[in-house]
Amino acid sequence: MPKPESAGLAPADALQDASGDVAEATDQVAEAHVPPKKRTGRKPAATDFELRAIARTARLGRDGRASSRHIETAVRTRGLSIGRDRRDKITRQVQAELDSGRADAA
């Protein structure tokens, strides 16, 4: 590996100021501008409450369970979009409602 002097680089001790302190020079460096974080993806077309209401009207799947496919079809039939994560979350919530309803009936 070439020595820093031979590669046209200054030796490490040449970067220090006369007092031998490198940290003082960094006090004069401006802080980098960090842009605010932007939301990724599209704005939701419907609230979770609206999606749950639509999901409750969807056909049930095998063994009377909430079906993510049927829920997605019901949502898209109404001209709304739904991503996989939200669809799965809504499906779990509707299934939990079905399970609690069955427990109350028993």
N, C-alpha and C positions, 0 to 999 in steps of 0.2 A: 504494500500500500504506500503511495507516495506521501512524503512529508508535507504538511501544510505550507511550508515555505516554498517548496518546489512546485506546488500546484497554484501558486499565485495568491495564497491565502495568508492572512496575517497570523502570527502565532498568538495563542490565547492570552499570554501576558501582555501583548501589545494592545489588546482591546480594553484593558483596564486603564483608568485615568491615573493621574499622578499620585492620588492617595491610595490607590490599590483597591478601590471599591467600585464594583461594576453596577451595583444596585442603584446608585444615584442617577445614572443615565436613564434608567427605565422610568423614573418619576416624570420625565418630560415627554413621554410617549402618550399620545392621545388614546383614549379608550375606543375600542372598535364599536361601531354602531350595530346594534342587534335589532333587526326588524321584528315587529310583533308577530307572534305565531298566528298563522292563518288556519282557519278551519279547513280540513281536507274533505273531499267528497262534495256531494250535492246537498243542498238544503233539503231536509225531509219534506216530503209532499204531504204527509199526514202525521198527526201526533200519535203517540203510543196509545192513548185513550181511543182515538178514532180507529186505529188499526185493530185494537182488541175488540171493539164493537163489530167491526167487519168480520173478524176471525170467528166470533161467536156464531155468525150466520153461515159459516162454511160447513160443508159436509164433514162428517167424522170419517176417520180412516178405519183401518182394521181394528177389530176388538173395541170399537167405540172410542178410540183415542183421537186426540187432535192430530191432524195431518198437516205438516208444513207445506206439502204440495197443494192441498186443497185451500189452505189459507192464502198461499201466494196467488193462486188462481182467482180467488174471491177478491183480493186486493187489486190485482191487475185488471180484472173485469170492470172495476169502478174507475179505471183510468189512472190509478196511482201506482207509484213504484215502491218497491221494498227490497232492501238488500238482504243478503243471506243472514247476517248477524242479527238484524232486527227481526227478520222472519222467525229465526230460531228462538229469539227471546220471547216474542209474542206467542209462539207455539207452546213454549214451556209455561208461560203465564196462563194461557187458556187451559192447558192440561191440568195445571194445579187447581184451577177453578172447577174443572170437571171432577177431579179427584175429591175435592172438599165437598162438592155437591153429592157425590155418591156416598161419602162417609156420613153426611147428615141424613141421607135417606135410609141408611142401614140401621 
